[in-house]
Amino acid sequence: MTIQQDEIEKIAELARIRIAPDEAAELTSRIANILTLVDQLQAIDTAGVEPMANPLDAVQRLRVDAVTEANQRDAFQAIAPAVESGLYLVPKVIE
């Protein structure tokens, strides 16, 4: 896949990104290099390769699902501006 400088300028305009005229040629070259790399990656046959969640086959240690903090709901609701039936009351923001 190739990309031209005018396409870069058009994309920059649509994305509202200001690119200096002297930087446009360098940016076009860098993006072309990235697209060449993507083309090389897409050309690789990965039919027999199983997807991996982690390249190191690491397993995440799980912790016990237990409550570790005291219930402070009453203390927090005591300083709230408006509470009713254990729920925080907030001003209506949508008509």
VEXBADREN-889922 format. One record per residue (C-alpha): y, x, z. Coordinates in pm, whole numbers, plus 50000, padded with zeros to 5 digits. Each point is the difference from the previous one (the first is absolute). Last residue first. Layout:
YXZ/...
This chain:
517114651053084/498575033950089/501415020750287/499224977650298/500955018050319/497155015050202/497864986150282/497395023450145/496764982650094/498384996450345/500614962550018/503695004949922/501975032450005/503655007249924/502155030950068/497025022350088/500195019350328/497354979450182/497914999049682/499385037450020/498994998950367/497764969649944/498255016649705/499295032450182/496194998949975/498755034150114/499085025949742/496655014749891/498234969049870/496695010349844/498765005249646/498215032950065/501205027049768/498715007649654/499675034849860/500815001049632/497285014549785/500805028949772/498255002449664/502535027349912/501314983249684/500544967550193/499354964649882/497825013049720/499184983649668/496525007749861/499995022249694/497554991449723/502524984849757/502775024950079/500335015049653/503285019349997/502484989949728/502124980350247/500725031550199/501145018649689/502254971049897/501524999750350/500715037349971/501724994449665/502044972150160/501135023950273/500985026449743/501964973949802/501784990250323/501055036150054/501205004449641/502004967750007/501555010450330/501055033549854/501584983049698/501774974050215/501485025550242/502855011149770/501004963949940/500194993050375/497614973150112/501284970150199/497224977050113/500584962449969/496304993949935/500804983849664/502415028249914/497505026650102/497344983149788/502364999849700/500905036750051/496345009450025/499264980549683/502875018049823/498495033350107/496684992149835/496634994550160/496605009949874/496584986650088/
